[in-house]
Amino acid sequence: MSHVEQAHPLTEYDDLPIAEVFDRTRHCKEQLGPRLVILGHHYQADEVLQFAHFVGDSLKLAQQAALQEHAEYVVFCGVHFMAESADIVTKPDVQVMLPHLEAGCSMADMASIDQVEAAWPFLTAAAGDARIIPVTYVNSTAPIKAFCGRNGGLCCTSSNAPGVVDWAMSQGEKILFLPDQHLGRNTLCQLGCPMDSIVLYDPAKPHGGLTAKEVAGVKAVLWQGCCDVHMKFSLDQCRRIREQDPACRIIVHPECTWEVFQEADMAGSTEFIIRAIDEAPDGSRWAIGTETHLVDRLAKRHAGRLSVRNLATERSDCPTMALIDPKHLLWVLENLADGHVVNRITVDESIRDDANLALERMLALKPGKPVKG
């Protein structure tokens, strides 16, 4: 089996009719059979998700791939950190691919391992005798997960963040939450941590813009990272919905800002949002603050039963997730069918072990309840 690590320009697919793309993709999927697992994140377009063996959130998809006894190839229709997670939790002989190598995550990129390792000596020295437990959202790079693993920390998801943060606070006097400040702040405040016991570390500034005294006096340090998609939702949008339709319920992802999180009727992970809409009473009306493809899918699924709309007036697409399209998926599958592995994502063994430790610590905890709702 040969390996090609760089994304192909796909010029041979430029003029291919979409119907032929779909037919050839189905053929490859059938040809590869149980050796192949295609994973599709909720934020993907339906034209990609139609070929996925499993659809879901990033970590659940990676875990699902690991359960497939005959899988040799995992094609992750998501972004880079998700493919890394799949490589971490699957067997070493399973090869993980990402259809487009530029499909990254701006949030994950906001916390580089060099920045975090440079910040750690200052933070630990400022904390004095107090122990700092690093917690990273799964939307982070493998080196960041590994950093948390080897420093006594762990990962969290948007659904189990309360349980993870509560455990971390019980293990040490302080936490460092990476890389999404908003999930960190929303979770901490819901757990009763006062806002003045939380500070923000800006990696662009010396010592994050903080003094040692400020770090010593708080319970939590949040890394200055965010999700570009969920930053598109605002308090003004929530208030406009309230004025236009007081009966409309607002549900948002906890990657939204604290102001939006507070104003919403409900907040929780992608799976929580899906479940809430699926179980909503007939005739109810909903405005959802999350990625557009998911909102559109829910609106279509419940058309005629519920009113489902995007909280924002403009679309809230994930631009990097959109790089995974049917033609890139077809290119990967046709190469596999021809005996070539392309765009393989691998995590170095030294990183893998520590990153897996951070994931295992999280999985050893009891599932957390939704952040709000």
Secondary structure by P-SEA (a helix, b strand, c coil): cccccccccccccccccaaaaaaaaaaaaaaacccbbbbbcccccccccccccccccaaaaaaaaaacccccbbbbcccaaaaaaaaaaccccbbbbbccccccccccccccaaaaaaaaaaaaaaaccbbbbbbbcccccaaaaaaaaaaccccccccaaaaaaaaaaaaccbbbbcccaaaaaaaaaaaccccccbbbbccccccccccaaaaaacccccccccccccccccaaaaaaaaaacccbbbbbcccccaaaaaaccccccaaaaaaaaaaccccccccccccaaaaaaaaaaacccbbbbbcccccccccccccccaaaaaaaaaaaaaccccccccccaaaaaaaaaaaaaaaaccccccccc
